[in-house]
Amino acid sequence: MADKILTLLKERNDKAGFQAINKNMFPGESLESFFGSLTELKNSGLVSFYKEYTYKPYSGFGDMTPKQYNTMDILLKLNIPADN
């Protein structure tokens, strides 16, 4: 999953700044896998995040729903040259 995210960012490389991605761009992947990959990428230093994004599974009223997480834009910026 992390490789898919990196590939997408490289293809859409915007040297000017952050790029928006969301879980709906990766059909068939679970929210857990998607957010786990984001954590992996953050820890690796390959991408920078505009702000902290966390995933908390829905447990009751007031929590974000899976549908909201699927469409939530996450702003990422590559920390590696686009030709790598």
mmCIF file of the N, C-alpha and C atoms, coordinates in Angstrom:
data_MODEL
# 
_entry.id   MODEL 
# 
loop_
_atom_site.group_PDB 
_atom_site.id 
_atom_site.type_symbol 
_atom_site.label_atom_id 
_atom_site.label_alt_id 
_atom_site.label_comp_id 
_atom_site.label_asym_id 
_atom_site.label_entity_id 
_atom_site.label_seq_id 
_atom_site.pdbx_PDB_ins_code 
_atom_site.Cartn_x 
_atom_site.Cartn_y 
_atom_site.Cartn_z 
_atom_site.occupancy 
_atom_site.B_iso_or_equiv 
_atom_site.pdbx_formal_charge 
_atom_site.auth_seq_id 
_atom_site.auth_comp_id 
_atom_site.auth_asym_id 
_atom_site.auth_atom_id 
_atom_site.pdbx_PDB_model_num 
ATOM 1   N N  . MET A 1 1  ? 0.818   -1.190 0.000   1.00 0.00 ? 1  MET A N  1 
ATOM 2   C CA . MET A 1 1  ? 0.000   0.000  0.000   1.00 0.00 ? 1  MET A CA 1 
ATOM 3   C C  . MET A 1 1  ? 0.867   1.262  0.000   1.00 0.00 ? 1  MET A C  1 
ATOM 4   N N  . ALA A 1 2  ? 1.920   1.271  0.803   1.00 0.00 ? 2  ALA A N  1 
ATOM 5   C CA . ALA A 1 2  ? 2.804   2.440  0.851   1.00 0.00 ? 2  ALA A CA 1 
ATOM 6   C C  . ALA A 1 2  ? 3.428   2.701  -0.521  1.00 0.00 ? 2  ALA A C  1 
ATOM 7   N N  . ASP A 1 3  ? 3.788   1.630  -1.227  1.00 0.00 ? 3  ASP A N  1 
ATOM 8   C CA . ASP A 1 3  ? 4.352   1.779  -2.575  1.00 0.00 ? 3  ASP A CA 1 
ATOM 9   C C  . ASP A 1 3  ? 3.343   2.403  -3.530  1.00 0.00 ? 3  ASP A C  1 
ATOM 10  N N  . LYS A 1 4  ? 2.073   2.032  -3.398  1.00 0.00 ? 4  LYS A N  1 
ATOM 11  C CA . LYS A 1 4  ? 1.020   2.611  -4.246  1.00 0.00 ? 4  LYS A CA 1 
ATOM 12  C C  . LYS A 1 4  ? 0.900   4.105  -3.997  1.00 0.00 ? 4  LYS A C  1 
ATOM 13  N N  . ILE A 1 5  ? 0.968   4.495  -2.745  1.00 0.00 ? 5  ILE A N  1 
ATOM 14  C CA . ILE A 1 5  ? 0.871   5.918  -2.403  1.00 0.00 ? 5  ILE A CA 1 
ATOM 15  C C  . ILE A 1 5  ? 2.063   6.679  -2.971  1.00 0.00 ? 5  ILE A C  1 
ATOM 16  N N  . LEU A 1 6  ? 3.267   6.131  -2.787  1.00 0.00 ? 6  LEU A N  1 
ATOM 17  C CA . LEU A 1 6  ? 4.457   6.787  -3.331  1.00 0.00 ? 6  LEU A CA 1 
ATOM 18  C C  . LEU A 1 6  ? 4.400   6.902  -4.850  1.00 0.00 ? 6  LEU A C  1 
ATOM 19  N N  . THR A 1 7  ? 3.951   5.847  -5.514  1.00 0.00 ? 7  THR A N  1 
ATOM 20  C CA . THR A 1 7  ? 3.838   5.865  -6.976  1.00 0.00 ? 7  THR A CA 1 
ATOM 21  C C  . THR A 1 7  ? 2.881   6.960  -7.421  1.00 0.00 ? 7  THR A C  1 
ATOM 22  N N  . LEU A 1 8  ? 1.740   7.054  -6.770  1.00 0.00 ? 8  LEU A N  1 
ATOM 23  C CA . LEU A 1 8  ? 0.763   8.086  -7.113  1.00 0.00 ? 8  LEU A CA 1 
ATOM 24  C C  . LEU A 1 8  ? 1.346   9.479  -6.911  1.00 0.00 ? 8  LEU A C  1 
ATOM 25  N N  . LEU A 1 9  ? 2.028   9.694  -5.802  1.00 0.00 ? 9  LEU A N  1 
ATOM 26  C CA . LEU A 1 9  ? 2.629   11.002 -5.542  1.00 0.00 ? 9  LEU A CA 1 
ATOM 27  C C  . LEU A 1 9  ? 3.700   11.344 -6.570  1.00 0.00 ? 9  LEU A C  1 
ATOM 28  N N  . LYS A 1 10 ? 4.488   10.343 -6.975  1.00 0.00 ? 10 LYS A N  1 
ATOM 29  C CA . LYS A 1 10 ? 5.523   10.583 -7.979  1.00 0.00 ? 10 LYS A CA 1 
ATOM 30  C C  . LYS A 1 10 ? 4.902   10.925 -9.329  1.00 0.00 ? 10 LYS A C  1 
ATOM 31  N N  . GLU A 1 11 ? 3.820   10.231 -9.693  1.00 0.00 ? 11 GLU A N  1 
ATOM 32  C CA . GLU A 1 11 ? 3.156   10.479 -10.973 1.00 0.00 ? 11 GLU A CA 1 
ATOM 33  C C  . GLU A 1 11 ? 2.547   11.873 -11.014 1.00 0.00 ? 11 GLU A C  1 
ATOM 34  N N  . ARG A 1 12 ? 2.019   12.303 -9.886  1.00 0.00 ? 12 ARG A N  1 
ATOM 35  C CA . ARG A 1 12 ? 1.344   13.601 -9.816  1.00 0.00 ? 12 ARG A CA 1 
ATOM 36  C C  . ARG A 1 12 ? 2.253   14.669 -9.229  1.00 0.00 ? 12 ARG A C  1 
ATOM 37  N N  . ASN A 1 13 ? 3.544   14.434 -9.224  1.00 0.00 ? 13 ASN A N  1 
ATOM 38  C CA . ASN A 1 13 ? 4.491   15.297 -8.514  1.00 0.00 ? 13 ASN A CA 1 
ATOM 39  C C  . ASN A 1 13 ? 4.243   16.768 -8.789  1.00 0.00 ? 13 ASN A C  1 
ATOM 40  N N  . ASP A 1 14 ? 3.971   17.489 -7.717  1.00 0.00 ? 14 ASP A N  1 
ATOM 41  C CA . ASP A 1 14 ? 3.767   18.930 -7.759  1.00 0.00 ? 14 ASP A CA 1 
ATOM 42  C C  . ASP A 1 14 ? 4.878   19.537 -6.914  1.00 0.00 ? 14 ASP A C  1 
ATOM 43  N N  . LYS A 1 15 ? 5.908   20.024 -7.576  1.00 0.00 ? 15 LYS A N  1 
ATOM 44  C CA . LYS A 1 15 ? 7.066   20.547 -6.861  1.00 0.00 ? 15 LYS A CA 1 
ATOM 45  C C  . LYS A 1 15 ? 6.715   21.755 -5.988  1.00 0.00 ? 15 LYS A C  1 
ATOM 46  N N  . ALA A 1 16 ? 5.568   22.358 -6.235  1.00 0.00 ? 16 ALA A N  1 
ATOM 47  C CA . ALA A 1 16 ? 5.180   23.559 -5.507  1.00 0.00 ? 16 ALA A CA 1 
ATOM 48  C C  . ALA A 1 16 ? 4.698   23.269 -4.090  1.00 0.00 ? 16 ALA A C  1 
ATOM 49  N N  . GLY A 1 17 ? 4.274   22.045 -3.817  1.00 0.00 ? 17 GLY A N  1 
ATOM 50  C CA . GLY A 1 17 ? 3.791   21.819 -2.458  1.00 0.00 ? 17 GLY A CA 1 
ATOM 51  C C  . GLY A 1 17 ? 3.102   20.493 -2.249  1.00 0.00 ? 17 GLY A C  1 
ATOM 52  N N  . PHE A 1 18 ? 2.102   20.539 -1.404  1.00 0.00 ? 18 PHE A N  1 
ATOM 53  C CA . PHE A 1 18 ? 1.411   19.338 -0.962  1.00 0.00 ? 18 PHE A CA 1 
ATOM 54  C C  . PHE A 1 18 ? 0.385   18.869 -1.989  1.00 0.00 ? 18 PHE A C  1 
ATOM 55  N N  . GLN A 1 19 ? 0.193   17.559 -2.028  1.00 0.00 ? 19 GLN A N  1 
ATOM 56  C CA . GLN A 1 19 ? -0.788  16.940 -2.912  1.00 0.00 ? 19 GLN A CA 1 
ATOM 57  C C  . GLN A 1 19 ? -1.846  16.241 -2.072  1.00 0.00 ? 19 GLN A C  1 
ATOM 58  N N  . ALA A 1 20 ? -3.095  16.349 -2.498  1.00 0.00 ? 20 ALA A N  1 
ATOM 59  C CA . ALA A 1 20 ? -4.194  15.715 -1.770  1.00 0.00 ? 20 ALA A CA 1 
ATOM 60  C C  . ALA A 1 20 ? -4.400  14.287 -2.271  1.00 0.00 ? 20 ALA A C  1 
ATOM 61  N N  . ILE A 1 21 ? -4.491  13.360 -1.330  1.00 0.00 ? 21 ILE A N  1 
ATOM 62  C CA . ILE A 1 21 ? -4.890  11.990 -1.644  1.00 0.00 ? 21 ILE A CA 1 
ATOM 63  C C  . ILE A 1 21 ? -5.974  11.611 -0.640  1.00 0.00 ? 21 ILE A C  1 
ATOM 64  N N  . ASN A 1 22 ? -6.736  10.595 -0.975  1.00 0.00 ? 22 ASN A N  1 
ATOM 65  C CA . ASN A 1 22 ? -7.690  10.041 -0.015  1.00 0.00 ? 22 ASN A CA 1 
ATOM 66  C C  . ASN A 1 22 ? -7.842  8.552  -0.253  1.00 0.00 ? 22 ASN A C  1 
ATOM 67  N N  . LYS A 1 23 ? -8.436  7.881  0.683   1.00 0.00 ? 23 LYS A N  1 
ATOM 68  C CA . LYS A 1 23 ? -8.561  6.415  0.648   1.00 0.00 ? 23 LYS A CA 1 
ATOM 69  C C  . LYS A 1 23 ? -9.337  5.941  -0.573  1.00 0.00 ? 23 LYS A C  1 
ATOM 70  N N  . ASN A 1 24 ? -10.299 6.731  -1.053  1.00 0.00 ? 24 ASN A N  1 
ATOM 71  C CA . ASN A 1 24 ? -11.100 6.321  -2.217  1.00 0.00 ? 24 ASN A CA 1 
ATOM 72  C C  . ASN A 1 24 ? -10.263 6.152  -3.485  1.00 0.00 ? 24 ASN A C  1 
ATOM 73  N N  . MET A 1 25 ? -9.051  6.681  -3.504  1.00 0.00 ? 25 MET A N  1 
ATOM 74  C CA . MET A 1 25 ? -8.166  6.522  -4.662  1.00 0.00 ? 25 MET A CA 1 
ATOM 75  C C  . MET A 1 25 ? -7.573  5.118  -4.729  1.00 0.00 ? 25 MET A C  1 
ATOM 76  N N  . PHE A 1 26 ? -7.777  4.333  -3.683  1.00 0.00 ? 26 PHE A N  1 
ATOM 77  C CA . PHE A 1 26 ? -7.190  3.000  -3.589  1.00 0.00 ? 26 PHE A CA 1 
ATOM 78  C C  . PHE A 1 26 ? -8.288  1.978  -3.281  1.00 0.00 ? 26 PHE A C  1 
ATOM 79  N N  . PRO A 1 27 ? -9.134  1.684  -4.264  1.00 0.00 ? 27 PRO A N  1 
ATOM 80  C CA . PRO A 1 27 ? -10.226 0.736  -4.028  1.00 0.00 ? 27 PRO A CA 1 
ATOM 81  C C  . PRO A 1 27 ? -9.700  -0.634 -3.614  1.00 0.00 ? 27 PRO A C  1 
ATOM 82  N N  . GLY A 1 28 ? -10.432 -1.269 -2.736  1.00 0.00 ? 28 GLY A N  1 
ATOM 83  C CA . GLY A 1 28 ? -10.063 -2.602 -2.283  1.00 0.00 ? 28 GLY A CA 1 
ATOM 84  C C  . GLY A 1 28 ? -9.156  -2.613 -1.068  1.00 0.00 ? 28 GLY A C  1 
ATOM 85  N N  . GLU A 1 29 ? -8.632  -1.453 -0.676  1.00 0.00 ? 29 GLU A N  1 
ATOM 86  C CA . GLU A 1 29 ? -7.780  -1.364 0.505   1.00 0.00 ? 29 GLU A CA 1 
ATOM 87  C C  . GLU A 1 29 ? -8.631  -0.992 1.713   1.00 0.00 ? 29 GLU A C  1 
ATOM 88  N N  . SER A 1 30 ? -8.277  -1.512 2.856   1.00 0.00 ? 30 SER A N  1 
ATOM 89  C CA . SER A 1 30 ? -9.001  -1.170 4.077   1.00 0.00 ? 30 SER A CA 1 
ATOM 90  C C  . SER A 1 30 ? -8.494  0.153  4.636   1.00 0.00 ? 30 SER A C  1 
ATOM 91  N N  . LEU A 1 31 ? -9.312  0.788  5.456   1.00 0.00 ? 31 LEU A N  1 
ATOM 92  C CA . LEU A 1 31 ? -8.882  2.016  6.125   1.00 0.00 ? 31 LEU A CA 1 
ATOM 93  C C  . LEU A 1 31 ? -7.668  1.756  7.010   1.00 0.00 ? 31 LEU A C  1 
ATOM 94  N N  . GLU A 1 32 ? -7.662  0.600  7.675   1.00 0.00 ? 32 GLU A N  1 
ATOM 95  C CA . GLU A 1 32 ? -6.541  0.254  8.544   1.00 0.00 ? 32 GLU A CA 1 
ATOM 96  C C  . GLU A 1 32 ? -5.244  0.161  7.747   1.00 0.00 ? 32 GLU A C  1 
ATOM 97  N N  . SER A 1 33 ? -5.304  -0.483 6.582   1.00 0.00 ? 33 SER A N  1 
ATOM 98  C CA . SER A 1 33 ? -4.131  -0.621 5.719   1.00 0.00 ? 33 SER A CA 1 
ATOM 99  C C  . SER A 1 33 ? -3.674  0.748  5.217   1.00 0.00 ? 33 SER A C  1 
ATOM 100 N N  . PHE A 1 34 ? -4.618  1.569  4.782   1.00 0.00 ? 34 PHE A N  1 
ATOM 101 C CA . PHE A 1 34 ? -4.307  2.890  4.253   1.00 0.00 ? 34 PHE A CA 1 
ATOM 102 C C  . PHE A 1 34 ? -3.625  3.760  5.311   1.00 0.00 ? 34 PHE A C  1 
ATOM 103 N N  . PHE A 1 35 ? -4.233  3.858  6.485   1.00 0.00 ? 35 PHE A N  1 
ATOM 104 C CA . PHE A 1 35 ? -3.654  4.706  7.523   1.00 0.00 ? 35 PHE A CA 1 
ATOM 105 C C  . PHE A 1 35 ? -2.373  4.098  8.103   1.00 0.00 ? 35 PHE A C  1 
ATOM 106 N N  . GLY A 1 36 ? -2.274  2.784  8.115   1.00 0.00 ? 36 GLY A N  1 
ATOM 107 C CA . GLY A 1 36 ? -1.030  2.137  8.532   1.00 0.00 ? 36 GLY A CA 1 
ATOM 108 C C  . GLY A 1 36 ? 0.109   2.476  7.584   1.00 0.00 ? 36 GLY A C  1 
ATOM 109 N N  . SER A 1 37 ? -0.195  2.502  6.292   1.00 0.00 ? 37 SER A N  1 
ATOM 110 C CA . SER A 1 37 ? 0.813   2.857  5.295   1.00 0.00 ? 37 SER A CA 1 
ATOM 111 C C  . SER A 1 37 ? 1.232   4.311  5.427   1.00 0.00 ? 37 SER A C  1 
ATOM 112 N N  . LEU A 1 38 ? 0.277   5.183  5.745   1.00 0.00 ? 38 LEU A N  1 
ATOM 113 C CA . LEU A 1 38 ? 0.621   6.590  5.958   1.00 0.00 ? 38 LEU A CA 1 
ATOM 114 C C  . LEU A 1 38 ? 1.581   6.741  7.135   1.00 0.00 ? 38 LEU A C  1 
ATOM 115 N N  . THR A 1 39 ? 1.334   5.988  8.195   1.00 0.00 ? 39 THR A N  1 
ATOM 116 C CA . THR A 1 39 ? 2.225   6.015  9.356   1.00 0.00 ? 39 THR A CA 1 
ATOM 117 C C  . THR A 1 39 ? 3.605   5.514  8.975   1.00 0.00 ? 39 THR A C  1 
ATOM 118 N N  . GLU A 1 40 ? 3.645   4.441  8.190   1.00 0.00 ? 40 GLU A N  1 
ATOM 119 C CA . GLU A 1 40 ? 4.921   3.883  7.719   1.00 0.00 ? 40 GLU A CA 1 
ATOM 120 C C  . GLU A 1 40 ? 5.691   4.912  6.894   1.00 0.00 ? 40 GLU A C  1 
ATOM 121 N N  . LEU A 1 41 ? 4.992   5.606  6.001   1.00 0.00 ? 41 LEU A N  1 
ATOM 122 C CA . LEU A 1 41 ? 5.645   6.614  5.168   1.00 0.00 ? 41 LEU A CA 1 
ATOM 123 C C  . LEU A 1 41 ? 6.146   7.789  6.006   1.00 0.00 ? 41 LEU A C  1 
ATOM 124 N N  . LYS A 1 42 ? 5.360   8.184  6.979   1.00 0.00 ? 42 LYS A N  1 
ATOM 125 C CA . LYS A 1 42 ? 5.770   9.280  7.860   1.00 0.00 ? 42 LYS A CA 1 
ATOM 126 C C  . LYS A 1 42 ? 7.035   8.899  8.624   1.00 0.00 ? 42 LYS A C  1 
ATOM 127 N N  . ASN A 1 43 ? 7.036   7.705  9.188   1.00 0.00 ? 43 ASN A N  1 
ATOM 128 C CA . ASN A 1 43 ? 8.197   7.249  9.963   1.00 0.00 ? 43 ASN A CA 1 
ATOM 129 C C  . ASN A 1 43 ? 9.439   7.078  9.102   1.00 0.00 ? 43 ASN A C  1 
ATOM 130 N N  . SER A 1 44 ? 9.259   6.777  7.824   1.00 0.00 ? 44 SER A N  1 
ATOM 131 C CA . SER A 1 44 ? 10.397  6.580  6.924   1.00 0.00 ? 44 SER A CA 1 
ATOM 132 C C  . SER A 1 44 ? 11.029  7.897  6.499   1.00 0.00 ? 44 SER A C  1 
ATOM 133 N N  . GLY A 1 45 ? 10.267  8.988  6.609   1.00 0.00 ? 45 GLY A N  1 
ATOM 134 C CA . GLY A 1 45 ? 10.774  10.285 6.181   1.00 0.00 ? 45 GLY A CA 1 
ATOM 135 C C  . GLY A 1 45 ? 10.627  10.543 4.690   1.00 0.00 ? 45 GLY A C  1 
ATOM 136 N N  . LEU A 1 46 ? 9.976   9.626  3.966   1.00 0.00 ? 46 LEU A N  1 
ATOM 137 C CA . LEU A 1 46 ? 9.816   9.786  2.520   1.00 0.00 ? 46 LEU A CA 1 
ATOM 138 C C  . LEU A 1 46 ? 8.796   10.852 2.149   1.00 0.00 ? 46 LEU A C  1 
ATOM 139 N N  . VAL A 1 47 ? 7.858   11.128 3.047   1.00 0.00 ? 47 VAL A N  1 
ATOM 140 C CA . VAL A 1 47 ? 6.842   12.144 2.797   1.00 0.00 ? 47 VAL A CA 1 
ATOM 141 C C  . VAL A 1 47 ? 6.684   13.032 4.023   1.00 0.00 ? 47 VAL A C  1 
ATOM 142 N N  . SER A 1 48 ? 6.215   14.252 3.762   1.00 0.00 ? 48 SER A N  1 
ATOM 143 C CA . SER A 1 48 ? 5.856   15.174 4.825   1.00 0.00 ? 48 SER A CA 1 
ATOM 144 C C  . SER A 1 48 ? 4.348   15.342 4.799   1.00 0.00 ? 48 SER A C  1 
ATOM 145 N N  . PHE A 1 49 ? 3.772   15.550 5.950   1.00 0.00 ? 49 PHE A N  1 
ATOM 146 C CA . PHE A 1 49 ? 2.337   15.740 6.086   1.00 0.00 ? 49 PHE A CA 1 
ATOM 147 C C  . PHE A 1 49 ? 2.048   17.200 6.406   1.00 0.00 ? 49 PHE A C  1 
ATOM 148 N N  . TYR A 1 50 ? 0.976   17.729 5.838   1.00 0.00 ? 50 TYR A N  1 
ATOM 149 C CA . TYR A 1 50 ? 0.562   19.097 6.114   1.00 0.00 ? 50 TYR A CA 1 
ATOM 150 C C  . TYR A 1 50 ? 0.174   19.265 7.577   1.00 0.00 ? 50 TYR A C  1 
ATOM 151 N N  . LYS A 1 51 ? -0.476  18.229 8.132   1.00 0.00 ? 51 LYS A N  1 
ATOM 152 C CA . LYS A 1 51 ? -0.836  18.195 9.548   1.00 0.00 ? 51 LYS A CA 1 
ATOM 153 C C  . LYS A 1 51 ? -0.914  16.741 9.977   1.00 0.00 ? 51 LYS A C  1 
ATOM 154 N N  . GLU A 1 52 ? -1.129  16.506 11.254  1.00 0.00 ? 52 GLU A N  1 
ATOM 155 C CA . GLU A 1 52 ? -1.257  15.141 11.763  1.00 0.00 ? 52 GLU A CA 1 
ATOM 156 C C  . GLU A 1 52 ? -2.617  14.556 11.355  1.00 0.00 ? 52 GLU A C  1 
ATOM 157 N N  . TYR A 1 53 ? -2.586  13.353 10.840  1.00 0.00 ? 53 TYR A N  1 
ATOM 158 C CA . TYR A 1 53 ? -3.801  12.633 10.479  1.00 0.00 ? 53 TYR A CA 1 
ATOM 159 C C  . TYR A 1 53 ? -3.827  11.340 11.268  1.00 0.00 ? 53 TYR A C  1 
ATOM 160 N N  . THR A 1 54 ? -4.926  11.082 11.936  1.00 0.00 ? 54 THR A N  1 
ATOM 161 C CA . THR A 1 54 ? -5.048  9.834  12.688  1.00 0.00 ? 54 THR A CA 1 
ATOM 162 C C  . THR A 1 54 ? -6.367  9.166  12.334  1.00 0.00 ? 54 THR A C  1 
ATOM 163 N N  . TYR A 1 55 ? -6.362  7.876  12.439  1.00 0.00 ? 55 TYR A N  1 
ATOM 164 C CA . TYR A 1 55 ? -7.561  7.087  12.168  1.00 0.00 ? 55 TYR A CA 1 
ATOM 165 C C  . TYR A 1 55 ? -8.023  6.453  13.468  1.00 0.00 ? 55 TYR A C  1 
ATOM 166 N N  . LYS A 1 56 ? -9.269  6.684  13.818  1.00 0.00 ? 56 LYS A N  1 
ATOM 167 C CA . LYS A 1 56 ? -9.881  6.075  14.999  1.00 0.00 ? 56 LYS A CA 1 
ATOM 168 C C  . LYS A 1 56 ? -11.151 5.381  14.538  1.00 0.00 ? 56 LYS A C  1 
ATOM 169 N N  . PRO A 1 57 ? -11.202 4.062  14.597  1.00 0.00 ? 57 PRO A N  1 
ATOM 170 C CA . PRO A 1 57 ? -12.400 3.346  14.140  1.00 0.00 ? 57 PRO A CA 1 
ATOM 171 C C  . PRO A 1 57 ? -13.662 3.870  14.832  1.00 0.00 ? 57 PRO A C  1 
ATOM 172 N N  . TYR A 1 58 ? -14.734 3.918  14.080  1.00 0.00 ? 58 TYR A N  1 
ATOM 173 C CA . TYR A 1 58 ? -16.014 4.416  14.591  1.00 0.00 ? 58 TYR A CA 1 
ATOM 174 C C  . TYR A 1 58 ? -16.474 3.563  15.760  1.00 0.00 ? 58 TYR A C  1 
ATOM 175 N N  . SER A 1 59 ? -16.798 4.219  16.862  1.00 0.00 ? 59 SER A N  1 
ATOM 176 C CA . SER A 1 59 ? -17.321 3.478  18.012  1.00 0.00 ? 59 SER A CA 1 
ATOM 177 C C  . SER A 1 59 ? -18.606 4.072  18.568  1.00 0.00 ? 59 SER A C  1 
ATOM 178 N N  . GLY A 1 60 ? -18.988 5.261  18.112  1.00 0.00 ? 60 GLY A N  1 
ATOM 179 C CA . GLY A 1 60 ? -20.232 5.838  18.603  1.00 0.00 ? 60 GLY A CA 1 
ATOM 180 C C  . GLY A 1 60 ? -20.476 7.225  18.056  1.00 0.00 ? 60 GLY A C  1 
ATOM 181 N N  . PHE A 1 61 ? -21.593 7.785  18.452  1.00 0.00 ? 61 PHE A N  1 
ATOM 182 C CA . PHE A 1 61 ? -22.008 9.101  17.998  1.00 0.00 ? 61 PHE A CA 1 
ATOM 183 C C  . PHE A 1 61 ? -20.901 10.136 18.216  1.00 0.00 ? 61 PHE A C  1 
ATOM 184 N N  . GLY A 1 62 ? -20.656 10.952 17.207  1.00 0.00 ? 62 GLY A N  1 
ATOM 185 C CA . GLY A 1 62 ? -19.629 11.977 17.299  1.00 0.00 ? 62 GLY A CA 1 
ATOM 186 C C  . GLY A 1 62 ? -18.310 11.586 16.665  1.00 0.00 ? 62 GLY A C  1 
ATOM 187 N N  . ASP A 1 63 ? -18.095 10.301 16.439  1.00 0.00 ? 63 ASP A N  1 
ATOM 188 C CA . ASP A 1 63 ? -16.875 9.842  15.768  1.00 0.00 ? 63 ASP A CA 1 
ATOM 189 C C  . ASP A 1 63 ? -17.024 10.015 14.261  1.00 0.00 ? 63 ASP A C  1 
ATOM 190 N N  . MET A 1 64 ? -15.893 10.141 13.588  1.00 0.00 ? 64 MET A N  1 
ATOM 191 C CA . MET A 1 64 ? -15.937 10.151 12.126  1.00 0.00 ? 64 MET A CA 1 
ATOM 192 C C  . MET A 1 64 ? -16.348 8.774  11.638  1.00 0.00 ? 64 MET A C  1 
ATOM 193 N N  . THR A 1 65 ? -17.151 8.736  10.597  1.00 0.00 ? 65 THR A N  1 
ATOM 194 C CA . THR A 1 65 ? -17.601 7.466  10.029  1.00 0.00 ? 65 THR A CA 1 
ATOM 195 C C  . THR A 1 65 ? -16.587 6.977  8.999   1.00 0.00 ? 65 THR A C  1 
ATOM 196 N N  . PRO A 1 66 ? -16.636 5.687  8.660   1.00 0.00 ? 66 PRO A N  1 
ATOM 197 C CA . PRO A 1 66 ? -15.746 5.187  7.605   1.00 0.00 ? 66 PRO A CA 1 
ATOM 198 C C  . PRO A 1 66 ? -15.898 5.978  6.300   1.00 0.00 ? 66 PRO A C  1 
ATOM 199 N N  . LYS A 1 67 ? -17.113 6.374  5.958   1.00 0.00 ? 67 LYS A N  1 
ATOM 200 C CA . LYS A 1 67 ? -17.331 7.145  4.730   1.00 0.00 ? 67 LYS A CA 1 
ATOM 201 C C  . LYS A 1 67 ? -16.585 8.484  4.794   1.00 0.00 ? 67 LYS A C  1 
ATOM 202 N N  . GLN A 1 68 ? -16.593 9.123  5.950   1.00 0.00 ? 68 GLN A N  1 
ATOM 203 C CA . GLN A 1 68 ? -15.869 10.385 6.106   1.00 0.00 ? 68 GLN A CA 1 
ATOM 204 C C  . GLN A 1 68 ? -14.365 10.171 5.972   1.00 0.00 ? 68 GLN A C  1 
ATOM 205 N N  . TYR A 1 69 ? -13.851 9.091  6.549   1.00 0.00 ? 69 TYR A N  1 
ATOM 206 C CA . TYR A 1 69 ? -12.418 8.790  6.417   1.00 0.00 ? 69 TYR A CA 1 
ATOM 207 C C  . TYR A 1 69 ? -12.054 8.480  4.968   1.00 0.00 ? 69 TYR A C  1 
ATOM 208 N N  . ASN A 1 70 ? -12.935 7.790  4.249   1.00 0.00 ? 70 ASN A N  1 
ATOM 209 C CA . ASN A 1 70 ? -12.655 7.437  2.856   1.00 0.00 ? 70 ASN A CA 1 
ATOM 210 C C  . ASN A 1 70 ? -12.495 8.665  1.973   1.00 0.00 ? 70 ASN A C  1 
ATOM 211 N N  . THR A 1 71 ? -13.219 9.737  2.282   1.00 0.00 ? 71 THR A N  1 
ATOM 212 C CA . THR A 1 71 ? -13.198 10.920 1.430   1.00 0.00 ? 71 THR A CA 1 
ATOM 213 C C  . THR A 1 71 ? -12.339 12.054 2.003   1.00 0.00 ? 71 THR A C  1 
ATOM 214 N N  . MET A 1 72 ? -11.766 11.868 3.178   1.00 0.00 ? 72 MET A N  1 
ATOM 215 C CA . MET A 1 72 ? -10.949 12.902 3.801   1.00 0.00 ? 72 MET A CA 1 
ATOM 216 C C  . MET A 1 72 ? -9.654  13.089 3.013   1.00 0.00 ? 72 MET A C  1 
ATOM 217 N N  . ASP A 1 73 ? -9.427  14.314 2.542   1.00 0.00 ? 73 ASP A N  1 
ATOM 218 C CA . ASP A 1 73 ? -8.191  14.603 1.825   1.00 0.00 ? 73 ASP A CA 1 
ATOM 219 C C  . ASP A 1 73 ? -7.034  14.705 2.810   1.00 0.00 ? 73 ASP A C  1 
ATOM 220 N N  . ILE A 1 74 ? -5.957  14.044 2.468   1.00 0.00 ? 74 ILE A N  1 
ATOM 221 C CA . ILE A 1 74 ? -4.736  14.061 3.258   1.00 0.00 ? 74 ILE A CA 1 
ATOM 222 C C  . ILE A 1 74 ? -3.673  14.702 2.383   1.00 0.00 ? 74 ILE A C  1 
ATOM 223 N N  . LEU A 1 75 ? -3.044  15.740 2.905   1.00 0.00 ? 75 LEU A N  1 
ATOM 224 C CA . LEU A 1 75 ? -2.063  16.485 2.127   1.00 0.00 ? 75 LEU A CA 1 
ATOM 225 C C  . LEU A 1 75 ? -0.662  15.969 2.424   1.00 0.00 ? 75 LEU A C  1 
ATOM 226 N N  . LEU A 1 76 ? 0.001   15.501 1.358   1.00 0.00 ? 76 LEU A N  1 
ATOM 227 C CA . LEU A 1 76 ? 1.338   14.922 1.453   1.00 0.00 ? 76 LEU A CA 1 
ATOM 228 C C  . LEU A 1 76 ? 2.287   15.613 0.489   1.00 0.00 ? 76 LEU A C  1 
ATOM 229 N N  . LYS A 1 77 ? 3.554   15.627 0.845   1.00 0.00 ? 77 LYS A N  1 
ATOM 230 C CA . LYS A 1 77 ? 4.586   16.155 -0.044  1.00 0.00 ? 77 LYS A CA 1 
ATOM 231 C C  . LYS A 1 77 ? 5.749   15.180 -0.043  1.00 0.00 ? 77 LYS A C  1 
ATOM 232 N N  . LEU A 1 78 ? 6.230   14.842 -1.231  1.00 0.00 ? 78 LEU A N  1 
ATOM 233 C CA . LEU A 1 78 ? 7.386   13.945 -1.360  1.00 0.00 ? 78 LEU A CA 1 
ATOM 234 C C  . LEU A 1 78 ? 8.641   14.621 -0.836  1.00 0.00 ? 78 LEU A C  1 
ATOM 235 N N  . ASN A 1 79 ? 9.452   13.848 -0.124  1.00 0.00 ? 79 ASN A N  1 
ATOM 236 C CA . ASN A 1 79 ? 10.740  14.334 0.362   1.00 0.00 ? 79 ASN A CA 1 
ATOM 237 C C  . ASN A 1 79 ? 11.886  13.732 -0.443  1.00 0.00 ? 79 ASN A C  1 
ATOM 238 N N  . ILE A 1 80 ? 11.544  13.100 -1.563  1.00 0.00 ? 80 ILE A N  1 
ATOM 239 C CA . ILE A 1 80 ? 12.550  12.467 -2.417  1.00 0.00 ? 80 ILE A CA 1 
ATOM 240 C C  . ILE A 1 80 ? 12.395  13.014 -3.834  1.00 0.00 ? 80 ILE A C  1 
ATOM 241 N N  . PRO A 1 81 ? 13.455  13.046 -4.623  1.00 0.00 ? 81 PRO A N  1 
ATOM 242 C CA . PRO A 1 81 ? 13.336  13.494 -5.999  1.00 0.00 ? 81 PRO A CA 1 
ATOM 243 C C  . PRO A 1 81 ? 12.362  12.607 -6.784  1.00 0.00 ? 81 PRO A C  1 
ATOM 244 N N  . ALA A 1 82 ? 11.640  13.189 -7.721  1.00 0.00 ? 82 ALA A N  1 
ATOM 245 C CA . ALA A 1 82 ? 10.616  12.473 -8.480  1.00 0.00 ? 82 ALA A CA 1 
ATOM 246 C C  . ALA A 1 82 ? 11.185  11.345 -9.340  1.00 0.00 ? 82 ALA A C  1 
ATOM 247 N N  . ASP A 1 83 ? 12.469  11.397 -9.673  1.00 0.00 ? 83 ASP A N  1 
ATOM 248 C CA . ASP A 1 83 ? 13.031  10.362 -10.542 1.00 0.00 ? 83 ASP A CA 1 
ATOM 249 C C  . ASP A 1 83 ? 13.552  9.154  -9.778  1.00 0.00 ? 83 ASP A C  1 
ATOM 250 N N  . ASN A 1 84 ? 13.356  9.102  -8.459  1.00 0.00 ? 84 ASN A N  1 
ATOM 251 C CA . ASN A 1 84 ? 13.771  7.927  -7.669  1.00 0.00 ? 84 ASN A CA 1 
ATOM 252 C C  . ASN A 1 84 ? 12.701  6.891  -7.641  1.00 0.00 ? 84 ASN A C  1 
# 
